[in-house]
Amino acid sequence: MAEVPVRGIRLHVERIGAGDRAVIFLHGLVLDDLSSFYFTMAPAVARFAEVILYDLRGHGRSERPLTGYSVEEMVADLAALLDELAVGKPVFLVGHSFGGLVAITFASRYPARVAGLVLLEPLVGEKGWGDQMAYTLTLKGEERDRQIASAFRSWLDRHSNRKRNLLSRIAEDMLNLVHKTSLVEDLRGSPPLAPDQLSRIRCPILALVGERSATGETGKNVLGLLSCCEVRVIPGCTHSILWEATEKVRQHVVEWLSSRSVACPDSSS
């Protein structure tokens, strides 16, 4: 475990494995941190690659500044982190939910730094996505608690009742992030990804989506605009594919990453 200074804050980073490729894991927003990847697939990927996991700013054990929670700020954090860790070769980004949007945006901004993308139920930056997320994050009372319980149902089903008091800690942490930072305002009104941004991405992409996910046709249409994007549907799953079908998702990701070329397909960008 290490704390790495990045753009004036400290990010919690875990670095495991070794190999001729670097794989960076990007977790989801608010109700997530690097542990969701650490306990599902990162060790398997670390058998053949250098793996870097980190808590996004304000999440997990990373520092929680008052501001700086837009997608662009998260992308800037990632670029600075790679510089700080001296990762000069093109990397593979694995992003879940909001982490998928960070991965897509990073690849559009720095195409020469990305060898490939793995997108797990990604947010795809369609029109109004920021407003919708801001609304969801400001839910209160029983409606908020139902959202949290729903998001963690698959995880909780694997654990004893003794550990279910984690829900209260999750809720408290969520409230602190939502109400004591600029997160909601940074998300509200966030612009959608423009077609010209998507056209800059030339690397191979694997997208895994749940059959019963709210990603819907709009999300799949956006993914279809990405060149070299292969979309695979995970049967019976919702947005929580990482917990609902851990072994199947891990198999898809490991097989795809291990078969990729290390070179960036468009290093001249």
ChimeraX attribute file (.defattr): number of C-alpha atoms within 10 A of each C-alpha:
attribute: neighborCount
match mode: 1-to-1
recipient: residues
	/A:1	10
	/A:2	11
	/A:3	15
	/A:4	16
	/A:5	14
	/A:6	18
	/A:7	12
	/A:8	9
	/A:9	15
	/A:10	19
	/A:11	25
	/A:12	20
	/A:13	18
	/A:14	16
	/A:15	16
	/A:16	16
	/A:17	17
	/A:18	14
	/A:19	13
	/A:20	10
	/A:21	21
	/A:22	24
	/A:23	26
	/A:24	20
	/A:25	24
	/A:26	29
	/A:27	26
	/A:28	24
	/A:29	17
	/A:30	21
	/A:31	16
	/A:32	19
	/A:33	22
	/A:34	23
	/A:35	15
	/A:36	18
	/A:37	21
	/A:38	18
	/A:39	11
	/A:40	15
	/A:41	19
	/A:42	26
	/A:43	15
	/A:44	17
	/A:45	22
	/A:46	20
	/A:47	15
	/A:48	17
	/A:49	21
	/A:50	19
	/A:51	25
	/A:52	22
	/A:53	23
	/A:54	29
	/A:55	23
	/A:56	27
	/A:57	23
	/A:58	26
	/A:59	23
	/A:60	19
	/A:61	17
	/A:62	19
	/A:63	18
	/A:64	20
	/A:65	16
	/A:66	13
	/A:67	15
	/A:68	17
	/A:69	21
	/A:70	19
	/A:71	22
	/A:72	16
	/A:73	16
	/A:74	19
	/A:75	21
	/A:76	16
	/A:77	20
	/A:78	20
	/A:79	17
	/A:80	15
	/A:81	19
	/A:82	17
	/A:83	12
	/A:84	12
	/A:85	11
	/A:86	9
	/A:87	13
	/A:88	10
	/A:89	17
	/A:90	21
	/A:91	24
	/A:92	28
	/A:93	26
	/A:94	27
	/A:95	26
	/A:96	30
	/A:97	21
	/A:98	23
	/A:99	26
	/A:100	27
	/A:101	23
	/A:102	30
	/A:103	30
	/A:104	31
	/A:105	22
	/A:106	22
	/A:107	26
	/A:108	20
	/A:109	20
	/A:110	17
	/A:111	23
	/A:112	21
	/A:113	24
	/A:114	30
	/A:115	27
	/A:116	31
	/A:117	25
	/A:118	27
	/A:119	29
	/A:120	27
	/A:121	28
	/A:122	26
	/A:123	22
	/A:124	24
	/A:125	22
	/A:126	16
	/A:127	15
	/A:128	14
	/A:129	19
	/A:130	22
	/A:131	18
	/A:132	13
	/A:133	17
	/A:134	19
	/A:135	13
	/A:136	14
	/A:137	19
	/A:138	12
	/A:139	12
	/A:140	12
	/A:141	7
	/A:142	9
	/A:143	11
	/A:144	15
	/A:145	15
	/A:146	12
	/A:147	15
	/A:148	17
	/A:149	16
	/A:150	13
	/A:151	16
	/A:152	17
	/A:153	14
	/A:154	16
	/A:155	16
	/A:156	17
	/A:157	11
	/A:158	10
	/A:159	10
	/A:160	8
	/A:161	10
	/A:162	7
	/A:163	10
	/A:164	13
	/A:165	9
	/A:166	12
	/A:167	15
	/A:168	12
	/A:169	11
	/A:170	16
	/A:171	17
	/A:172	12
	/A:173	16
	/A:174	19
	/A:175	16
	/A:176	13
	/A:177	21
	/A:178	18
	/A:179	13
	/A:180	14
	/A:181	18
	/A:182	16
	/A:183	20
	/A:184	22
	/A:185	16
	/A:186	19
	/A:187	20
	/A:188	17
	/A:189	16
	/A:190	20
	/A:191	15
	/A:192	13
	/A:193	18
	/A:194	11
	/A:195	11
	/A:196	9
	/A:197	14
	/A:198	19
	/A:199	12
	/A:200	17
	/A:201	28
	/A:202	23
	/A:203	23
	/A:204	20
	/A:205	24
	/A:206	20
	/A:207	23
	/A:208	22
	/A:209	26
	/A:210	23
	/A:211	17
	/A:212	15
	/A:213	17
	/A:214	13
	/A:215	18
	/A:216	12
	/A:217	10
	/A:218	13
	/A:219	17
	/A:220	15
	/A:221	12
	/A:222	16
	/A:223	22
	/A:224	13
	/A:225	13
	/A:226	20
	/A:227	15
	/A:228	15
	/A:229	19
	/A:230	14
	/A:231	15
	/A:232	14
	/A:233	14
	/A:234	18
	/A:235	12
	/A:236	12
	/A:237	17
	/A:238	20
	/A:239	20
	/A:240	22
	/A:241	24
	/A:242	24
	/A:243	21
	/A:244	18
	/A:245	17
	/A:246	14
	/A:247	13
	/A:248	12
	/A:249	19
	/A:250	18
	/A:251	12
	/A:252	15
	/A:253	21
	/A:254	17
	/A:255	11
	/A:256	14
	/A:257	21
	/A:258	14
	/A:259	8
	/A:260	13
	/A:261	13
	/A:262	18
	/A:263	17
	/A:264	21
	/A:265	18
	/A:266	15
	/A:267	15
	/A:268	7
	/A:269	13
